[in-house]
């Protein structure tokens, strides 16, 4: 099973969108690196601010991948509910 850490660099626009994503430090496993980059690219960010104005800039996120523990209790499935009045 593959495990490891990936550090992804993200260039965040002044609107909070990831404009460029790079693998700054590889886990050594291409699929983990790609999963981290794809995840980071899909997020919405809070942009940096200078003098009360949003600005573009670089940030970094570390992803830590570990295999699931086969003895861990199952994670409850989330079910959306709607309340009607």
C-alpha positions in Angstrom: 0.0 0.0 0.0 1.2 3.4 -0.9 1.8 6.0 1.8 3.5 9.3 1.9 3.3 13.1 2.0 2.8 15.4 -0.9 3.4 19.2 -0.8 1.5 21.1 -3.4 2.1 24.7 -4.3 -1.0 26.6 -5.4 -1.1 30.0 -7.1 -4.4 31.5 -5.8 -6.1 34.3 -7.7 -7.6 37.4 -6.1 -10.9 35.6 -6.5 -9.9 32.5 -4.6 -9.4 30.2 -7.5 -6.4 27.9 -8.0 -4.8 29.2 -11.2 -1.6 27.0 -11.1 -0.9 23.9 -9.1 2.5 22.3 -8.8 3.9 19.3 -6.9 6.6 21.0 -4.7 7.5 17.7 -2.9 6.6 14.3 -4.3 5.5 11.3 -2.3 7.4 9.1 -4.7 4.1 7.8 -6.0 2.6 9.4 -9.1 -1.0 8.5 -8.3 -0.7 10.1 -4.8 0.9 13.2 -6.3 -1.8 13.5 -8.9 -4.6 13.0 -6.4 -3.2 15.8 -4.2 -2.8 18.2 -7.1 -6.3 17.5 -8.4 -7.8 18.0 -4.9 -6.0 21.3 -4.4 -7.0 22.5 -7.8 -10.7 21.9 -7.0 -10.8 23.9 -3.7 -11.9 27.5 -3.2 -9.4 29.6 -1.3 -9.6 32.8 0.8 -7.1 35.1 -1.0 -4.4 37.1 0.7 -5.2 40.8 1.3 -3.0 43.9 1.1 -4.5 47.2 2.1 -8.0 45.8 2.2 -7.8 44.4 -1.4 -7.6 40.8 -2.4 -4.4 39.8 -4.1 -3.1 36.8 -5.9 -0.2 34.8 -4.4 1.3 31.4 -3.7 0.5 29.1 -0.8 1.3 25.5 0.0 -0.7 22.5 1.3 0.7 19.2 2.6 -1.3 16.1 2.0 -0.7 13.0 4.1 -1.8 9.6 2.7 -2.1 6.5 4.9 -3.9 3.2 4.2 -7.1 2.6 6.0 -7.0 0.6 9.2 -8.9 -2.6 8.5 -9.8 -2.8 12.2 -11.2 0.7 12.4 -15.0 1.0 12.9 -16.9 1.9 9.7 -17.4 5.6 9.0 -21.2 6.4 9.1 -22.6 7.3 5.8 -23.9 10.8 5.6 -27.4 11.2 4.4 -28.9 14.5 3.5 -32.2 15.3 5.1 -34.7 18.0 4.5 -37.1 19.3 7.1 -40.5 20.4 5.7 -42.8 22.6 7.7 
